[in-house]
Amino acid sequence: MKEYDIIIVGAGASGVFMSYELAKLNTSARVLVLDKGSDLDGRVCPIKAGKTKTCVKCNPCHIMNGYGGAGTLSDGKYNITTQFGGDLHNYVGLDKAMDLMEYVDEVLCSMGGADAKLYSTGNSELKTECLKHDLHLLEAKVRHLGTDRNVRILGKMFDYCKDKIDMEFHTVIEDVERQEDGTFIVKTDKGEVFSCKDLVLATGRSGSKWISQICDKMGVEQKKNRVDIGVRVELPAEVFKHITDDVYESKIIYQTDKYNDLVRTFCMNPYGEVVSENTNGIVTVNGHSYDDPSLHTQNTNFALLVSNHFTEPFDDSNEYGESIAKLSNMLGGGVLLQRFGDLVKGRRSSERRMRKCFTQPTLQATPGDLSLVIPKRQLDDIIEMIYALDKIAPGTANEDTLLYGVEVKFYNSVVKVDENLETAVPRMYALGDGSGVTHSLSQASASGVHVARILAEKY
């Protein structure tokens, strides 16, 4: 059995920044990072490598898992704000949360992100224009690194840490036990056994089920969270150019007239591409873009998501989202694609109709009918939101606007933690998106820095 002081489960945004901060503070702590995915060099999606045109369900998915987590290959977009992206400020305080996110930005800039533009939605004319049409623009500063630059920065952070912190990849944790003396025993699928004094759960969204299982076993209280269901919209970049050139990431919220549901834009990618991702064997969609202009496309893509909260007796929101995604996979063999014009006319998109489409899709998907997959309520919300966005970005509701389905954002149940992000089990911490506390790169990274500084004082 190998003994460590700190074991970090997960090398996503929170795990990366926690290990970086511990290395920088040069503590005497013996630290191990474990992740079921690959290191950076091994994170190559077969679709991107040209080996296949559709998702082959790699296990684990290279888009979702590995050093840097799901955020590595997802546009490198850091939103410095407490208005969305999680609730870290409710635990550490508003000022401290902002200070931590600003520090994350400083680290990114020092590692090669300094010349990446910092956008802001504050005092934007767009905010006024949105309000005229009952749309609400949330405020944030946005540092857009691009997927390509983000990978290079993470490579530098890995090099900075590798001689000070142990890291193991392609490693699945099969069991966690707590001894009478308070130490933790971690057992892996490789037959390895590790012990540690402090255990940090930082698995990200893809590890939400695993964290729930560990918390159930340890008796840690969890509060069931929501699931977001929607589509990925793709249209010519010119439609949103006046917005994306100004603020890049426009987080817009709309309350529908029909149901009073909240619909929001999410993860906007100017000149980007739509990608598929595999979460626990279920293929969904996402999007990203590059910093390098030579890698730009002619399209912009973004998600439209409807938040779903449930009441008793139902208590498994992720299972609900998975069921809808499975329907899409069943009908389309993966991701479904439909023209907006076909959707509102009540007809499926076919190969013949797609050949006449002026908007060229950046992801090969199966033409079909999203109304057979997405429940009517959520689909009505999405259609209403598209018409609302058309008022500030004319062309959004064009016939050839493309809708990919489904996009599902699974959230872990919110793990009960204190201001140090420590659970009721002494010296077991839960942070990042896997804890349900954060939902963004900036806040997840900031949570890692926060816990690193707390533990550094012990060693």
Sine and cosine of phi, psi and omega as CSV:
sin_phi,cos_phi,sin_psi,cos_psi,sin_omega,cos_omega
0.00,0.00,0.75,-0.66,0.01,-1.00
-1.00,-0.06,0.72,-0.69,-0.06,-1.00
-0.97,-0.24,0.71,-0.70,0.05,-1.00
-0.73,-0.68,0.31,-0.95,0.12,-0.99
-0.99,0.11,-0.70,0.71,-0.07,-1.00
-0.77,-0.64,0.76,-0.65,0.16,-0.99
-0.89,-0.46,0.80,-0.60,0.04,-1.00
-0.96,-0.29,0.88,-0.47,0.00,-1.00
-1.00,-0.07,0.97,-0.26,-0.01,-1.00
0.90,-0.44,0.79,-0.61,0.01,-1.00
-0.93,-0.36,0.62,0.78,0.10,-1.00
-0.99,0.12,-0.34,-0.94,-0.08,-1.00
-0.83,0.56,-0.73,0.68,-0.03,-1.00
-0.92,0.38,-0.67,0.74,0.02,-1.00
-0.92,0.40,-0.62,0.78,0.02,-1.00
-0.90,0.44,-0.75,0.66,-0.05,-1.00
-0.96,0.29,-0.48,0.88,0.08,-1.00
-0.93,0.37,-0.72,0.70,0.00,-1.00
-0.92,0.40,-0.60,0.80,0.05,-1.00
-0.89,0.46,-0.72,0.70,-0.06,-1.00
-0.92,0.39,-0.63,0.78,0.05,-1.00
-0.90,0.44,-0.64,0.77,0.04,-1.00
-0.91,0.40,-0.65,0.76,-0.02,-1.00
-0.91,0.40,-0.62,0.78,-0.01,-1.00
-0.97,0.24,-0.17,0.99,0.13,-0.99
0.81,0.58,0.75,0.66,0.02,-1.00
-0.97,0.23,0.18,-0.98,0.04,-1.00
-1.00,0.05,0.00,1.00,-0.06,-1.00
-0.91,0.41,0.66,-0.75,0.14,-0.99
-1.00,0.02,0.88,-0.47,-0.16,-0.99
-0.87,-0.50,0.68,-0.74,0.06,-1.00
-0.79,-0.61,0.73,-0.69,0.09,-1.00
-0.93,-0.38,0.78,-0.63,0.01,-1.00
-0.87,-0.49,0.69,-0.73,0.03,-1.00
-0.54,-0.84,0.61,-0.80,-0.02,-1.00
-0.98,0.18,-0.21,0.98,0.02,-1.00
-1.00,-0.04,-0.26,-0.96,-0.07,-1.00
-0.99,-0.12,0.19,-0.98,0.21,-0.98
-0.95,0.31,0.01,-1.00,-0.09,-1.00
-0.86,0.51,-0.68,0.73,-0.05,-1.00
-0.89,0.45,-0.48,0.88,-0.04,-1.00
-1.00,0.04,-0.07,1.00,-0.06,-1.00
-1.00,0.05,0.96,0.28,-0.02,-1.00
-0.86,-0.52,0.91,-0.42,0.04,-1.00
-0.95,0.30,0.75,-0.66,0.01,-1.00
-0.84,0.55,-0.51,0.86,0.04,-1.00
-0.91,0.41,-0.72,0.69,-0.01,-1.00
-0.91,0.41,-0.53,0.85,-0.01,-1.00
-0.98,0.20,-0.08,1.00,0.03,-1.00
0.99,0.17,0.23,0.97,-0.04,-1.00
-1.00,0.10,-0.34,0.94,0.00,-1.00
-0.42,-0.91,0.32,-0.95,0.01,-1.00
-0.98,-0.21,-0.25,0.97,0.00,-1.00
-0.77,-0.64,0.29,-0.96,-0.03,-1.00
-0.89,0.45,0.76,-0.65,0.03,-1.00
-0.97,-0.25,0.16,0.99,0.07,-1.00
0.85,0.53,0.84,0.55,0.09,-1.00
-0.84,0.54,0.58,-0.82,0.03,-1.00
-0.81,-0.58,0.96,-0.30,0.01,1.00
-0.99,0.10,0.28,-0.96,0.02,-1.00
-0.92,0.38,0.79,-0.61,-0.02,-1.00
-0.95,0.31,-0.36,0.93,0.06,-1.00
-0.95,0.30,-0.60,0.80,-0.13,-0.99
-1.00,-0.08,-0.45,0.89,-0.16,-0.99
-0.83,-0.56,0.36,-0.93,0.02,-1.00
0.91,-0.43,-0.01,-1.00,-0.06,-1.00
-0.86,0.51,0.83,-0.55,-0.04,-1.00
0.98,-0.18,-0.31,0.95,0.05,-1.00
0.95,0.32,-0.23,-0.97,-0.04,-1.00
-0.89,0.46,-0.45,0.89,-0.02,-1.00
-0.95,0.30,-0.29,0.96,-0.05,-1.00
-0.87,0.49,-0.74,0.67,-0.08,-1.00
-0.97,-0.25,0.47,0.88,-0.05,-1.00
-0.79,-0.61,0.82,0.58,0.22,-0.97
1.00,0.08,-0.28,0.96,0.02,-1.00
0.84,0.55,0.79,0.62,-0.09,-1.00
-0.93,-0.37,0.90,-0.44,-0.03,-1.00
-0.94,-0.35,0.93,-0.36,0.02,-1.00
-1.00,-0.07,0.91,-0.41,-0.02,-1.00
-1.00,-0.06,1.00,-0.06,-0.09,-1.00
-0.22,-0.97,0.36,-0.93,0.15,-0.99
-0.93,-0.36,0.05,1.00,-0.01,-1.00
-0.97,0.24,-0.37,0.93,0.09,-1.00
-0.39,-0.92,0.15,-0.99,0.02,-1.00
1.00,-0.04,0.19,0.98,0.06,-1.00
0.76,-0.65,-0.03,-1.00,-0.09,-1.00
-0.82,-0.57,0.51,0.86,-0.03,-1.00
-0.82,0.57,-0.60,0.80,-0.03,-1.00
-0.89,0.45,-0.41,0.91,0.04,-1.00
-0.96,0.30,-0.26,0.97,-0.01,-1.00
-0.97,-0.25,-0.68,0.73,-0.10,-0.99
-0.96,-0.27,-0.15,0.99,-0.05,-1.00
0.98,-0.18,0.51,-0.86,-0.08,-1.00
-0.88,0.47,-0.76,0.65,-0.05,-1.00
-0.90,0.44,-0.67,0.74,-0.03,-1.00
-0.93,0.38,-0.62,0.78,0.03,-1.00
-0.87,0.49,-0.69,0.72,0.02,-1.00
-0.92,0.40,-0.65,0.76,0.03,-1.00
-0.88,0.48,-0.66,0.75,0.01,-1.00
-0.91,0.42,-0.66,0.75,0.02,-1.00
-0.93,0.37,-0.59,0.80,0.08,-1.00
-0.90,0.43,-0.61,0.80,0.04,-1.00
-0.91,0.42,-0.67,0.75,0.06,-1.00
-0.84,0.54,-0.68,0.73,0.02,-1.00
-0.89,0.46,-0.63,0.77,0.04,-1.00
-0.88,0.47,-0.66,0.75,0.03,-1.00
-0.90,0.44,-0.72,0.70,0.01,-1.00
-0.87,0.50,-0.67,0.75,0.02,-1.00
-0.91,0.41,-0.63,0.78,-0.01,-1.00
-0.93,0.37,-0.36,0.93,-0.03,-1.00
-0.99,-0.13,0.13,0.99,0.06,-1.00
0.83,-0.56,0.14,0.99,-0.02,-1.00
-0.97,-0.25,0.16,0.99,-0.13,-0.99
-0.89,0.45,-0.55,0.83,-0.04,-1.00
-1.00,-0.03,0.11,0.99,0.12,-0.99
-0.97,0.23,0.73,-0.69,-0.10,-1.00
-0.91,0.42,0.66,-0.75,0.10,-0.99
-0.98,-0.21,0.94,-0.35,-0.01,-1.00
-1.00,-0.02,0.25,-0.97,0.07,-1.00
-0.51,-0.86,0.66,-0.75,0.09,-1.00
-1.00,-0.07,-0.05,1.00,0.02,-1.00
-0.92,0.40,0.66,-0.75,0.02,-1.00
0.83,0.56,0.49,0.87,-0.01,-1.00
-1.00,0.07,0.61,-0.79,0.08,-1.00
-0.90,0.44,-0.41,0.91,0.01,-1.00
-0.88,0.47,-0.60,0.80,-0.01,-1.00
-0.87,0.50,-0.69,0.73,0.02,-1.00
-0.91,0.42,-0.69,0.73,-0.01,-1.00
-0.89,0.45,-0.63,0.77,0.03,-1.00
-0.89,0.46,-0.71,0.71,-0.04,-1.00
-0.87,0.48,-0.51,0.86,0.03,-1.00
-0.88,0.48,-0.42,0.91,-0.07,-1.00
-0.88,-0.48,0.42,0.91,0.07,-1.00
0.89,0.45,0.48,0.88,0.11,-0.99
-0.95,-0.30,0.52,-0.85,-0.11,-0.99
-0.81,-0.59,0.90,-0.43,-0.01,-1.00
-1.00,-0.04,0.85,-0.52,0.02,-1.00
-0.99,0.14,0.53,-0.85,-0.08,-1.00
-1.00,-0.03,0.64,-0.77,0.04,-1.00
-0.22,-0.98,0.44,-0.90,0.28,-0.96
-1.00,-0.08,0.65,-0.76,-0.08,-1.00
-0.79,-0.61,0.86,-0.51,0.12,-0.99
-0.98,-0.19,0.93,-0.36,0.01,-1.00
-0.99,-0.16,0.92,-0.40,0.00,-1.00
-1.00,-0.05,-0.51,0.86,-0.13,-0.99
1.00,0.09,0.52,-0.85,-0.03,-1.00
-0.85,0.53,-0.67,0.74,-0.07,-1.00
-0.91,0.42,-0.73,0.69,0.00,-1.00
-0.93,0.36,-0.61,0.80,0.01,-1.00
-0.86,0.50,-0.65,0.76,0.03,-1.00
-0.90,0.44,-0.65,0.76,0.00,-1.00
-0.91,0.42,-0.65,0.76,0.01,-1.00
-0.90,0.44,-0.71,0.71,0.02,-1.00
-0.89,0.45,-0.55,0.84,0.07,-1.00
-0.89,0.46,-0.63,0.78,0.03,-1.00
-0.93,0.36,-0.60,0.80,0.02,-1.00
-0.93,0.38,-0.61,0.79,0.06,-1.00
-0.89,0.46,-0.72,0.69,0.01,-1.00
-0.88,0.47,-0.58,0.81,0.00,-1.00
-0.91,0.41,-0.56,0.83,-0.12,-0.99
-1.00,-0.09,-0.40,0.91,-0.26,-0.96
-0.87,0.48,-0.47,0.89,-0.01,-1.00
-1.00,0.00,-0.14,0.99,-0.04,-1.00
-0.94,-0.34,-0.38,0.93,-0.09,-1.00
-0.74,-0.68,0.70,-0.71,0.05,-1.00
-0.98,0.20,0.64,-0.77,0.04,-1.00
-0.67,-0.74,0.70,-0.71,0.06,-1.00
-0.79,-0.61,0.74,-0.67,0.01,-1.00
-0.92,-0.39,0.09,-1.00,-0.08,-1.00
0.78,0.62,0.67,0.74,-0.06,-1.00
-0.80,-0.60,0.86,-0.51,0.02,-1.00
-0.97,-0.26,0.77,-0.64,0.03,-1.00
-1.00,0.06,0.88,-0.48,-0.05,-1.00
-1.00,-0.01,-0.45,0.89,-0.03,-1.00
-0.36,-0.93,0.50,-0.87,0.09,-1.00
-0.76,-0.65,0.76,-0.65,0.03,-1.00
-0.79,-0.61,0.48,-0.88,0.07,-1.00
-0.91,-0.42,0.82,-0.57,-0.03,-1.00
-0.99,0.15,0.23,-0.97,0.00,-1.00
-0.88,0.47,-0.49,0.87,0.00,-1.00
-0.99,0.12,0.05,1.00,0.05,-1.00
1.00,-0.09,-0.17,0.99,0.03,-1.00
-0.97,0.23,0.36,-0.93,0.00,-1.00
-0.95,-0.31,0.62,-0.79,0.09,-1.00
-0.93,-0.37,0.82,-0.57,-0.02,-1.00
-0.91,-0.43,0.83,-0.56,-0.01,-1.00
-0.91,-0.41,0.71,-0.70,-0.06,-1.00
-0.93,-0.37,0.18,-0.98,0.01,-1.00
-0.95,0.32,-0.15,0.99,0.04,-1.00
-1.00,-0.01,0.03,1.00,-0.04,-1.00
0.99,0.11,0.13,0.99,0.01,-1.00
-0.99,0.14,0.50,-0.86,0.06,-1.00
-0.77,-0.64,0.81,-0.59,0.00,-1.00
-0.85,-0.53,0.44,-0.90,0.13,-0.99
-0.82,-0.58,0.43,-0.90,0.03,-1.00
-0.42,-0.91,0.34,-0.94,0.06,-1.00
-1.00,0.03,-0.60,0.80,0.00,-1.00
-0.84,-0.54,0.79,-0.61,-0.01,-1.00
-0.91,-0.42,0.79,-0.61,-0.05,-1.00
-0.89,-0.45,0.87,-0.49,0.03,-1.00
-1.00,-0.07,0.93,-0.37,-0.09,-1.00
-0.64,-0.77,0.78,0.63,-0.17,-0.99
-0.99,0.11,-0.18,0.98,-0.02,-1.00
0.97,0.24,-0.10,-0.99,-0.06,-1.00
-0.88,0.47,-0.60,0.80,-0.07,-1.00
-0.93,0.38,-0.29,0.96,0.01,-1.00
-0.97,-0.25,0.35,0.94,-0.10,-1.00
-0.89,0.46,-0.67,0.75,0.00,-1.00
-0.91,0.41,-0.65,0.76,-0.03,-1.00
-0.89,0.45,-0.71,0.70,0.00,-1.00
-0.89,0.46,-0.64,0.77,0.02,-1.00
-0.87,0.49,-0.65,0.76,0.01,-1.00
-0.91,0.42,-0.68,0.73,0.00,-1.00
-0.91,0.42,-0.68,0.73,0.00,-1.00
-0.91,0.42,-0.64,0.77,0.05,-1.00
-0.88,0.48,-0.69,0.72,-0.01,-1.00
-0.90,0.43,-0.63,0.78,-0.06,-1.00
-1.00,0.05,-0.07,1.00,0.00,-1.00
0.97,0.24,0.47,0.88,0.02,-1.00
-1.00,0.01,0.79,-0.62,-0.04,-1.00
-0.92,0.39,0.64,-0.76,0.05,-1.00
-0.72,-0.69,0.55,-0.84,0.06,-1.00
-0.92,-0.38,0.81,-0.58,-0.05,-1.00
-0.88,0.48,0.68,-0.74,-0.09,-1.00
-0.97,-0.25,-0.26,-0.96,-0.04,-1.00
-0.98,-0.20,0.10,-0.99,0.21,-0.98
-0.74,-0.68,0.66,-0.76,0.00,-1.00
-0.96,-0.28,0.78,-0.62,-0.05,-1.00
-0.83,-0.56,0.69,-0.72,0.01,-1.00
-0.09,-1.00,-0.46,-0.89,-0.04,-1.00
-0.73,-0.68,0.31,-0.95,0.15,-0.99
-0.98,-0.21,0.85,-0.53,-0.03,-1.00
-1.00,-0.09,0.70,-0.71,0.08,-1.00
-0.74,-0.67,0.75,-0.66,-0.04,-1.00
-0.49,-0.87,0.19,-0.98,0.03,-1.00
-0.85,0.53,0.67,-0.74,-0.08,-1.00
-0.86,0.51,-0.47,0.88,-0.03,-1.00
-0.88,0.48,-0.47,0.88,-0.06,-1.00
-0.89,0.45,-0.65,0.76,-0.04,-1.00
-0.95,-0.30,0.14,0.99,-0.10,-1.00
-0.84,0.54,-0.66,0.75,-0.03,-1.00
-0.91,0.43,-0.38,0.92,0.02,-1.00
-1.00,-0.02,-0.77,0.64,-0.08,-1.00
-0.93,0.36,-0.52,0.85,0.06,-1.00
-0.92,0.40,-0.46,0.89,-0.07,-1.00
-1.00,0.01,-0.77,0.64,-0.12,-0.99
-0.86,-0.51,-0.14,0.99,-0.04,-1.00
0.89,0.45,-0.96,0.29,-0.02,-1.00
-0.98,-0.18,0.94,-0.33,0.02,-1.00
-0.96,-0.27,0.96,-0.29,0.03,-1.00
-1.00,-0.02,0.98,-0.19,-0.11,-0.99
-0.92,-0.39,0.74,-0.67,0.00,-1.00
-0.90,-0.44,0.64,-0.77,-0.02,-1.00
-0.69,-0.73,0.69,-0.72,0.08,-1.00
-0.98,-0.21,0.87,-0.49,-0.12,-0.99
-0.95,0.33,0.51,-0.86,0.03,-1.00
-0.95,0.31,-0.61,0.79,-0.15,-0.99
-0.94,0.34,-0.71,0.71,-0.09,-1.00
-0.86,-0.51,-0.09,1.00,-0.12,-0.99
0.87,0.49,0.46,0.89,0.07,-1.00
-0.99,0.10,0.44,-0.90,0.05,-1.00
-1.00,-0.09,0.80,-0.60,0.08,-1.00
-0.86,-0.50,0.62,-0.78,-0.03,-1.00
-0.67,-0.74,0.46,-0.89,0.18,-0.98
-0.99,0.17,0.46,-0.89,-0.07,-1.00
-0.47,-0.88,0.67,-0.74,0.13,-0.99
0.79,0.61,0.93,0.38,0.02,-1.00
-0.99,0.14,0.72,-0.69,-0.10,-1.00
-0.78,-0.63,1.00,0.03,0.03,-1.00
-0.89,0.46,0.71,-0.70,0.03,-1.00
0.83,0.56,0.54,0.84,-0.09,-1.00
-0.97,-0.24,-0.30,-0.95,0.00,-1.00
-0.63,-0.77,0.46,-0.89,0.05,-1.00
-1.00,0.05,0.65,-0.76,0.00,-1.00
-0.75,-0.66,0.38,-0.92,0.10,-1.00
-0.99,-0.16,0.43,-0.90,0.06,-1.00
-0.61,-0.79,0.46,-0.89,-0.10,-0.99
-0.92,-0.39,0.92,-0.39,0.04,-1.00
-0.92,-0.39,0.95,-0.33,0.01,-1.00
0.81,0.59,0.64,0.77,0.05,-1.00
1.00,0.07,-0.01,1.00,0.00,-1.00
-0.95,-0.31,0.79,-0.62,-0.05,-1.00
-1.00,-0.01,0.84,-0.54,0.07,-1.00
-0.80,-0.60,-0.09,-1.00,-0.05,-1.00
-0.89,-0.46,0.37,-0.93,0.08,-1.00
-0.48,-0.88,-0.17,-0.99,0.03,-1.00
-0.45,-0.89,0.35,-0.94,0.09,-1.00
-0.36,-0.93,0.11,-0.99,0.06,-1.00
-0.52,-0.85,0.23,-0.97,-0.06,-1.00
-0.94,-0.34,0.38,-0.92,0.11,-0.99
-0.97,0.23,-0.60,0.80,-0.04,-1.00
-0.93,0.36,0.89,-0.45,-0.03,-1.00
-0.86,0.52,-0.46,0.89,-0.01,-1.00
-0.92,0.38,-0.27,0.96,0.00,-1.00
-0.98,-0.19,0.06,1.00,-0.01,-1.00
-0.95,0.32,0.50,-0.87,0.13,-0.99
-0.97,-0.25,-0.05,-1.00,0.03,-1.00
-1.00,-0.03,0.03,1.00,-0.12,-0.99
-0.89,-0.45,0.36,-0.93,0.20,-0.98
-0.88,-0.48,0.62,-0.79,0.05,-1.00
-0.75,-0.66,0.45,-0.89,0.06,-1.00
-0.35,-0.94,0.32,-0.95,0.02,-1.00
-1.00,-0.10,0.51,-0.86,0.24,-0.97
-0.89,-0.45,0.88,-0.47,-0.12,-0.99
-0.85,-0.53,0.65,-0.76,0.09,-1.00
-0.94,-0.33,0.83,-0.55,0.00,-1.00
-0.99,0.16,0.71,-0.71,-0.03,-1.00
-0.85,-0.53,0.88,-0.47,0.07,-1.00
-0.91,-0.41,0.64,-0.77,-0.10,-0.99
-0.87,-0.50,0.41,-0.91,0.02,-1.00
-0.92,-0.40,0.18,-0.98,0.01,-1.00
-0.86,0.52,0.55,-0.84,0.17,0.99
-1.00,0.01,-0.09,1.00,-0.06,-1.00
-0.96,0.27,0.71,-0.70,-0.06,-1.00
-0.64,-0.77,0.36,0.93,-0.01,-1.00
-0.77,-0.64,0.98,0.19,-0.06,-1.00
-0.90,0.43,-0.57,0.82,0.01,-1.00
-0.91,0.42,-0.61,0.79,0.03,-1.00
-0.89,0.45,-0.58,0.81,0.06,-1.00
-0.89,0.46,-0.74,0.68,0.02,-1.00
-0.90,0.44,-0.64,0.77,0.01,-1.00
-0.89,0.45,-0.62,0.78,-0.01,-1.00
-0.89,0.46,-0.64,0.76,0.02,-1.00
-0.93,0.36,-0.66,0.75,0.03,-1.00
-0.90,0.44,-0.60,0.80,0.02,-1.00
-0.90,0.45,-0.58,0.82,0.05,-1.00
-0.88,0.48,-0.68,0.73,0.04,-1.00
-0.88,0.47,-0.70,0.72,0.01,-1.00
-0.90,0.44,-0.59,0.81,-0.02,-1.00
-0.92,0.39,-0.69,0.72,-0.07,-1.00
-0.98,0.19,-0.57,0.82,-0.10,-1.00
-0.94,-0.35,0.00,1.00,-0.07,-1.00
0.93,0.36,0.23,0.97,-0.06,-1.00
0.39,-0.92,-0.87,-0.49,-0.05,-1.00
-1.00,-0.01,0.68,-0.73,0.10,-1.00
-0.99,-0.12,0.51,-0.86,-0.02,-1.00
-0.73,-0.68,0.72,-0.69,0.02,-1.00
-0.59,-0.81,0.65,-0.76,0.12,-0.99
-0.95,0.32,0.59,-0.81,0.00,-1.00
-0.88,0.48,-0.63,0.78,0.01,-1.00
-0.87,0.48,-0.62,0.78,0.03,-1.00
-0.93,0.36,-0.63,0.78,-0.02,-1.00
-0.87,0.49,-0.76,0.65,-0.07,-1.00
-0.95,0.30,-0.34,0.94,0.05,-1.00
-1.00,-0.02,-0.01,1.00,0.07,-1.00
0.96,0.28,0.53,0.85,0.03,-1.00
-0.75,-0.66,0.47,-0.88,0.00,-1.00
-0.98,0.22,0.47,-0.88,0.16,-0.99
-0.99,0.14,0.71,-0.70,-0.01,-1.00
-0.90,-0.44,0.17,-0.98,0.07,-1.00
-0.84,0.54,-0.64,0.77,-0.02,-1.00
-0.90,0.43,-0.70,0.71,0.00,-1.00
-0.92,0.38,-0.60,0.80,0.00,-1.00
-0.92,0.40,-0.52,0.86,0.02,-1.00
-0.92,0.40,-0.39,0.92,0.01,-1.00
-1.00,-0.06,-0.05,1.00,-0.08,-1.00
-0.96,0.28,0.74,-0.67,-0.01,-1.00
-0.98,0.20,-0.42,0.91,0.05,-1.00
-1.00,0.01,0.89,-0.46,-0.05,-1.00
-1.00,0.07,0.85,-0.53,-0.02,-1.00
-0.92,0.38,0.59,-0.81,0.03,-1.00
-1.00,-0.09,-0.11,0.99,0.08,-1.00
-0.81,-0.59,0.75,-0.66,0.06,-1.00
-0.96,0.27,0.90,-0.44,-0.02,-1.00
-0.69,-0.72,0.19,-0.98,-0.07,-1.00
-1.00,0.02,0.88,-0.48,0.06,-1.00
-0.87,0.49,0.68,-0.73,-0.06,-1.00
-0.20,-0.98,-0.44,-0.90,-0.09,-1.00
-0.79,-0.62,0.95,-0.32,-0.03,-1.00
-0.93,0.36,-0.33,0.94,0.00,-1.00
-0.94,0.34,-0.24,0.97,0.08,-1.00
-1.00,0.09,-0.13,0.99,-0.10,-1.00
-0.89,-0.45,-0.81,0.59,-0.09,-1.00
-1.00,0.09,0.75,-0.66,0.01,-1.00
-0.83,0.56,0.50,-0.86,-0.09,-1.00
-0.82,0.57,-0.67,0.74,-0.06,-1.00
-0.87,0.50,-0.77,0.64,-0.01,-1.00
-0.91,0.41,-0.59,0.80,0.00,-1.00
-0.93,0.37,-0.65,0.76,0.08,-1.00
-0.87,0.49,-0.66,0.75,0.03,-1.00
-0.86,0.50,-0.71,0.71,-0.05,-1.00
-0.91,0.42,-0.70,0.71,0.01,-1.00
-0.88,0.47,-0.69,0.72,0.01,-1.00
-0.89,0.45,-0.63,0.78,0.02,-1.00
-0.91,0.41,-0.62,0.78,0.01,-1.00
-0.89,0.45,-0.66,0.75,0.04,-1.00
-0.92,0.38,-0.55,0.84,0.05,-1.00
-0.92,0.38,-0.69,0.73,0.02,-1.00
-0.91,0.41,-0.49,0.87,0.00,-1.00
-0.88,0.48,-0.37,0.93,0.00,-1.00
-0.97,0.25,-0.47,0.88,0.04,-1.00
-0.98,-0.22,-0.29,0.96,0.04,-1.00
-0.67,-0.74,0.97,0.23,-0.04,-1.00
-0.80,0.60,0.77,-0.64,-0.07,-1.00
0.90,-0.43,-0.26,0.96,0.02,-1.00
-0.87,0.49,-0.61,0.79,-0.05,-1.00
-1.00,-0.05,0.37,0.93,0.04,-1.00
-0.90,0.44,0.39,-0.92,0.03,-1.00
-0.82,0.58,-0.64,0.77,-0.14,-0.99
-1.00,-0.08,0.19,0.98,0.17,-0.99
-0.90,0.43,0.73,-0.69,-0.10,-0.99
-0.99,-0.15,0.63,-0.77,0.05,-1.00
-0.83,-0.55,0.85,-0.53,0.05,-1.00
-0.97,-0.25,0.68,-0.73,0.00,-1.00
-0.69,-0.73,0.50,-0.87,-0.03,1.00
-0.94,-0.34,0.37,-0.93,0.19,-0.98
-0.96,-0.27,0.84,-0.54,-0.01,-1.00
-0.81,-0.59,0.76,-0.65,0.09,-1.00
-0.95,-0.32,0.95,-0.31,0.01,-1.00
-1.00,0.07,0.71,-0.71,0.03,-1.00
-0.87,-0.49,0.65,-0.76,0.10,-1.00
-0.93,0.36,0.47,-0.89,0.18,-0.98
-0.84,0.55,0.62,-0.79,-0.02,-1.00
-0.94,0.35,0.91,-0.42,0.00,-1.00
-0.98,0.22,0.73,-0.69,0.00,-1.00
-0.96,0.29,0.90,-0.44,0.01,-1.00
-0.71,-0.70,0.27,-0.96,0.04,-1.00
-0.99,-0.12,-0.26,-0.97,-0.05,-1.00
-0.92,0.40,-0.29,0.96,0.07,-1.00
-1.00,-0.09,0.09,1.00,-0.08,-1.00
0.89,0.46,0.49,0.87,0.05,-1.00
-0.99,-0.12,0.69,-0.72,0.00,-1.00
-0.98,0.18,-0.01,-1.00,0.05,-1.00
-0.92,0.39,-0.33,0.95,0.11,-0.99
-0.99,0.13,0.91,-0.41,-0.05,-1.00
-0.80,0.59,0.74,-0.68,0.08,-1.00
0.94,0.33,0.30,0.95,0.18,-0.98
-0.91,-0.41,0.85,-0.52,-0.11,-0.99
-0.92,-0.38,0.49,-0.87,0.09,-1.00
-0.75,-0.66,0.83,-0.55,-0.06,-1.00
-0.57,-0.82,0.12,-0.99,-0.02,-1.00
0.95,0.30,-0.19,-0.98,-0.07,-1.00
-0.91,0.41,-0.43,0.90,0.02,-1.00
-0.91,0.41,-0.37,0.93,-0.01,-1.00
-1.00,0.08,-0.23,0.97,-0.10,-0.99
0.99,0.15,-0.05,1.00,-0.01,-1.00
-0.98,0.18,-0.61,0.79,-0.02,-1.00
-0.86,-0.51,0.37,-0.93,0.03,-1.00
-0.64,-0.77,0.52,0.85,-0.05,-1.00
-0.39,-0.92,0.31,-0.95,0.03,-1.00
-0.87,0.49,-0.72,0.69,-0.08,-1.00
-0.90,0.44,-0.75,0.66,-0.05,-1.00
-0.95,0.33,-0.60,0.80,0.04,-1.00
-0.89,0.45,-0.71,0.70,0.02,-1.00
-0.88,0.48,-0.68,0.74,0.00,-1.00
-0.89,0.45,-0.60,0.80,0.02,-1.00
-0.90,0.43,-0.57,0.82,0.05,-1.00
-0.91,0.42,-0.67,0.74,0.04,-1.00
-0.89,0.45,-0.67,0.74,-0.04,-1.00
-0.85,0.52,-0.77,0.64,-0.04,-1.00
-0.94,0.34,-0.57,0.82,0.05,-1.00
-0.86,0.52,-0.69,0.72,-0.01,-1.00
-0.92,0.39,-0.58,0.81,0.04,-1.00
-0.91,0.42,-0.73,0.68,-0.03,-1.00
-0.95,0.31,-0.51,0.86,0.01,-1.00
-0.86,0.51,-0.53,0.85,0.01,-1.00
-0.93,0.38,-0.37,0.93,0.00,-1.00
-0.99,0.17,-0.41,0.91,-0.13,-0.99
-0.90,-0.44,0.00,0.00,0.00,0.00
